[in-house]
Amino acid sequence: MGKEANESKDTANIVAQQVQKIALLKEQMVRMEAELNLAKDIQLNMIPISHPDFGGRSDVELYAKLISAREVGGDFYDYYLLDDNKLAIVVGDVSGKGVAAGFMMAVGKALLKSRAATDFSTASIMSHVNQEMAANNPDYMFTTVFMGIIDLAKKEMTYTNAGHNPTLILQKDGTLVKLSTLHGPVVAAMEDIVYGESVVSLSVGDVIFAYTDGITEAHNSALELFSETRLFDSLKRPFKNVKDTVERIVLDILLFERGEEQFDDITALCVEIKE
């Protein structure tokens, strides 16, 4: 009897320990879910509206969309007029997920906009922002960034790509141009980096498409990637306007995924140059 009683007591202790472990795991899951929700709130509250009218001007149209994954990353986009003729566009992707990525996204986005208020060189902007972020980066996080400043009067774009996906330009005649030049590494990884910049001519009817790797790396159940090739095919199909372009590509991705869970944020920003 004594042995059986001890065994019964041991079993009860083991069960109690397991119940306690399960309760702790549930608490951790609740905290993680709360953190993910907070990160998503930070992310979505920091981005501007999808379809601005820029005070009713007719020489440019912009549409952007960000779809957060459940495990929120640090995707972001931004745009702002620097003067009567210059429009800045930004698309970025912070390493990591959760609140830390959300806060780094907020800091990087704010620094880029602040510097652009007095500096029209994307190379200079990126160099200064990198210096500030790299000098205060104890968690060794980083962000990829594409920044372009479109001169709507001269019909040209000055741009800097810091480790980001190549932005695409669909020209009026259907030619797709890939801006493949990288002007430096990801932002915040190392101090004392001097970034470069390039200038590309634009024409009325040209469409600029900037995006994050959540588009090209979306996958289906067969683990096939959506890929640049499928993105190019989607872009080359006829579209009504920039909103139609972005929404159609998002639909193409959803159809390709066939219900698979989205593991990364999906972000696209599309600009059409008009008369």
C-alpha positions as CSV (number, residue, x, y, z in Angstrom):
1,M,0.0,0.0,0.0
2,G,2.8,2.4,0.9
3,K,4.5,1.9,-2.5
4,E,1.3,2.4,-4.4
5,A,0.5,5.6,-2.4
6,N,3.9,7.0,-3.2
7,E,3.5,6.2,-6.9
8,S,0.1,7.8,-6.9
9,K,1.6,10.9,-5.2
10,D,4.4,11.0,-7.7
11,T,1.9,10.8,-10.6
12,A,-0.2,13.6,-9.1
13,N,2.9,15.8,-8.7
14,I,3.9,15.1,-12.4
15,V,0.4,15.9,-13.5
16,A,0.4,19.1,-11.5
17,Q,3.8,20.1,-12.9
18,Q,2.5,19.5,-16.5
19,V,-0.7,21.5,-15.8
20,Q,1.5,24.4,-14.5
21,K,3.7,24.2,-17.6
22,I,0.7,24.3,-19.9
23,A,-0.7,27.3,-18.0
24,L,2.7,29.1,-18.4
25,L,2.8,28.3,-22.1
26,K,-0.7,29.7,-22.5
27,E,0.3,32.9,-20.7
28,Q,3.3,33.2,-23.0
29,M,1.1,32.7,-26.1
30,V,-1.3,35.4,-24.9
31,R,1.6,37.8,-24.3
32,M,3.1,37.0,-27.8
33,E,-0.3,37.5,-29.4
34,A,-0.6,40.9,-27.6
35,E,2.9,41.8,-28.8
36,L,2.0,40.9,-32.4
37,N,-1.2,42.9,-32.3
38,L,0.7,45.9,-30.8
39,A,3.4,45.6,-33.6
40,K,0.6,45.5,-36.2
41,D,-1.0,48.6,-34.7
42,I,2.4,50.5,-34.8
43,Q,3.0,49.5,-38.4
44,L,-0.4,50.3,-39.7
45,N,-0.8,53.6,-37.8
46,M,2.6,54.8,-39.2
47,I,1.8,54.5,-42.9
48,P,-0.1,57.2,-44.8
49,I,-3.3,56.7,-46.7
50,S,-3.3,54.4,-49.8
51,H,-4.6,56.8,-52.4
52,P,-3.7,60.5,-51.9
53,D,-4.9,63.3,-54.2
54,F,-2.0,65.6,-53.5
55,G,-4.3,68.6,-53.3
56,G,-6.1,67.8,-56.6
57,R,-3.0,67.9,-58.8
58,S,-3.3,65.9,-62.1
59,D,0.3,65.3,-63.0
60,V,0.8,62.3,-60.8
61,E,-1.2,59.4,-59.3
62,L,-0.1,57.2,-56.4
63,Y,-1.5,54.1,-54.8
64,A,0.1,52.0,-52.1
65,K,-0.9,48.9,-50.1
66,L,0.5,47.0,-47.1
67,I,-0.9,43.7,-46.0
68,S,0.6,42.6,-42.7
69,A,1.4,39.0,-42.1
70,R,0.3,37.4,-38.8
71,E,3.9,37.5,-37.6
72,V,4.3,41.2,-38.3
73,G,7.5,42.2,-40.0
74,G,8.8,45.7,-40.5
75,D,7.5,46.6,-43.9
76,F,6.7,50.3,-44.5
77,Y,6.0,52.8,-47.2
78,D,5.9,56.5,-47.3
79,Y,5.5,59.5,-49.7
80,Y,5.5,63.2,-49.4
81,L,5.8,66.3,-51.5
82,L,9.1,68.1,-50.8
83,D,8.1,71.2,-52.8
84,D,5.7,72.0,-55.7
85,N,7.5,69.7,-58.1
86,K,9.3,67.0,-56.0
87,L,7.6,63.9,-54.7
88,A,9.6,61.5,-52.4
89,I,8.6,57.8,-52.3
90,V,10.0,55.3,-49.8
91,V,9.6,51.5,-49.4
92,G,11.4,49.6,-46.8
93,D,11.6,46.3,-44.9
94,V,13.1,46.0,-41.4
95,S,14.8,42.8,-40.3
96,G,13.0,40.8,-37.6
97,K,9.4,40.8,-36.5
98,G,7.3,42.0,-33.6
99,V,7.5,45.2,-31.6
100,A,11.2,45.7,-32.1
101,A,10.8,45.7,-35.9
102,G,7.8,48.0,-35.6
103,F,9.8,50.6,-33.6
104,M,12.8,50.4,-35.9
105,M,10.4,51.0,-38.8
106,A,9.0,54.0,-37.1
107,V,12.4,55.5,-36.4
108,G,13.8,54.9,-39.9
109,K,10.7,56.3,-41.5
110,A,10.8,59.4,-39.4
111,L,14.5,60.0,-40.0
112,L,14.2,59.7,-43.7
113,K,11.3,62.2,-43.9
114,S,13.0,64.6,-41.5
115,R,16.3,64.6,-43.5
116,A,14.4,64.9,-46.9
117,A,12.8,68.2,-45.7
118,T,16.2,70.0,-46.3
119,D,18.1,67.6,-48.5
120,F,17.0,66.6,-52.0
121,S,19.9,64.0,-52.6
122,T,18.7,60.5,-51.9
123,A,22.4,59.5,-51.5
124,S,23.0,62.1,-48.8
125,I,19.7,61.3,-47.1
126,M,20.5,57.6,-46.9
127,S,24.1,58.2,-45.7
128,H,22.9,60.5,-42.8
129,V,20.1,58.2,-41.8
130,N,22.3,55.1,-41.8
131,Q,24.9,56.9,-39.6
132,E,22.2,57.8,-37.0
133,M,20.6,54.4,-37.0
134,A,23.8,52.4,-37.0
135,A,25.3,54.4,-34.1
136,N,22.3,53.5,-31.9
137,N,21.6,49.9,-32.8
138,P,22.3,47.6,-29.8
139,D,20.1,44.8,-31.3
140,Y,22.0,44.8,-34.6
141,M,18.8,45.1,-36.6
142,F,18.8,46.6,-40.1
143,T,16.4,47.7,-42.9
144,T,16.4,47.6,-46.6
145,V,15.2,50.8,-48.2
146,F,14.4,52.2,-51.7
147,M,14.0,55.9,-51.8
148,G,13.2,57.9,-54.9
149,I,12.7,61.7,-55.4
150,I,10.6,62.3,-58.5
151,D,10.9,65.7,-60.2
152,L,7.5,66.1,-61.7
153,A,8.6,69.1,-63.8
154,K,11.8,67.6,-65.2
155,K,10.2,64.1,-65.5
156,E,13.1,62.3,-63.8
157,M,13.7,60.3,-60.6
158,T,16.8,60.4,-58.4
159,Y,16.9,57.2,-56.4
160,T,19.0,55.2,-53.9
161,N,18.6,51.5,-53.3
162,A,20.0,50.3,-49.9
163,G,19.9,46.5,-50.2
164,H,16.3,46.5,-51.4
165,N,14.4,44.8,-54.2
166,P,14.9,46.5,-57.5
167,T,12.1,49.0,-58.3
168,L,10.4,48.5,-61.7
169,I,9.3,51.1,-64.3
170,L,6.7,50.0,-66.8
171,Q,7.0,52.4,-69.7
172,K,4.1,53.6,-71.8
173,D,5.2,51.4,-74.7
174,G,5.1,48.3,-72.5
175,T,8.8,48.0,-71.9
176,L,9.6,46.9,-68.3
177,V,12.8,48.5,-66.9
178,K,14.4,47.0,-63.8
179,L,16.4,49.4,-61.7
180,S,19.0,46.8,-60.6
181,T,21.7,49.1,-59.3
182,L,22.4,48.8,-55.6
183,H,23.9,52.0,-54.1
184,G,25.0,50.5,-50.8
185,P,24.2,47.9,-48.1
186,V,21.2,47.7,-45.8
187,V,20.7,50.6,-43.5
188,A,21.8,50.5,-39.9
189,A,24.2,47.6,-40.2
190,M,27.4,49.6,-40.3
191,E,28.5,53.2,-39.6
192,D,30.4,55.4,-42.1
193,I,28.8,54.2,-45.3
194,V,28.5,56.6,-48.2
195,Y,25.6,55.7,-50.4
196,G,25.4,56.5,-54.1
197,E,22.4,57.5,-56.3
198,S,21.2,57.2,-59.8
199,V,18.9,59.3,-62.1
200,V,16.4,57.8,-64.5
201,S,14.4,59.8,-67.1
202,L,10.6,59.4,-67.0
203,S,7.9,60.1,-69.5
204,V,4.1,60.7,-69.3
205,G,2.5,57.3,-68.9
206,D,5.4,55.6,-67.1
207,V,4.5,53.6,-64.0
208,I,6.9,53.2,-61.1
209,F,6.4,50.0,-59.0
210,A,8.3,49.6,-55.7
211,Y,7.7,46.6,-53.5
212,T,9.1,44.4,-50.8
213,D,10.2,40.7,-51.0
214,G,6.9,39.6,-49.5
215,I,5.6,39.7,-53.1
216,T,8.3,37.8,-54.9
217,E,8.8,35.3,-52.0
218,A,5.1,34.5,-51.5
219,H,4.7,30.7,-51.9
220,N,2.1,28.1,-52.5
221,S,1.7,24.6,-51.0
222,A,4.3,23.2,-53.5
223,L,6.8,25.7,-52.0
224,E,7.0,27.5,-55.3
225,L,7.8,31.2,-55.1
226,F,5.7,33.9,-56.8
227,S,9.0,35.2,-58.2
228,E,10.1,38.1,-60.2
229,T,8.9,36.4,-63.4
230,R,5.3,36.2,-62.2
231,L,5.5,39.7,-61.0
232,F,6.7,40.9,-64.4
233,D,3.9,39.0,-66.1
234,S,1.3,40.6,-63.8
235,L,2.7,44.1,-64.4
236,K,2.7,43.7,-68.2
237,R,-1.1,43.0,-68.4
238,P,-3.3,46.0,-69.2
239,F,-4.5,48.0,-66.2
240,K,-6.9,50.9,-65.6
241,N,-4.9,52.9,-63.1
242,V,-2.3,52.5,-60.3
243,K,-4.9,51.2,-57.9
244,D,-6.0,48.6,-60.3
245,T,-2.3,47.6,-60.9
246,V,-1.6,47.1,-57.2
247,E,-4.9,45.3,-56.4
248,R,-4.6,43.0,-59.4
249,I,-1.1,42.0,-58.3
250,V,-2.2,41.3,-54.8
251,L,-5.1,39.2,-56.2
252,D,-2.6,37.3,-58.4
253,I,-0.5,36.5,-55.2
254,L,-3.6,35.3,-53.3
255,L,-4.6,33.0,-56.2
256,F,-1.0,31.7,-56.4
257,E,-0.8,31.0,-52.7
258,R,-4.1,29.0,-52.8
259,G,-4.8,29.5,-49.1
260,E,-1.3,29.1,-47.8
261,E,-0.6,31.2,-44.7
262,Q,1.1,34.5,-45.4
263,F,4.5,34.5,-43.6
264,D,5.8,38.0,-44.6
265,D,4.3,41.4,-45.1
266,I,3.3,42.3,-48.6
267,T,3.9,45.9,-49.7
268,A,3.6,47.7,-53.0
269,L,3.7,51.4,-54.0
270,C,2.8,52.4,-57.5
271,V,3.1,55.9,-59.2
272,E,2.0,56.9,-62.6
273,I,3.5,60.0,-64.3
274,K,0.8,62.1,-66.0
275,E,0.5,65.3,-68.0
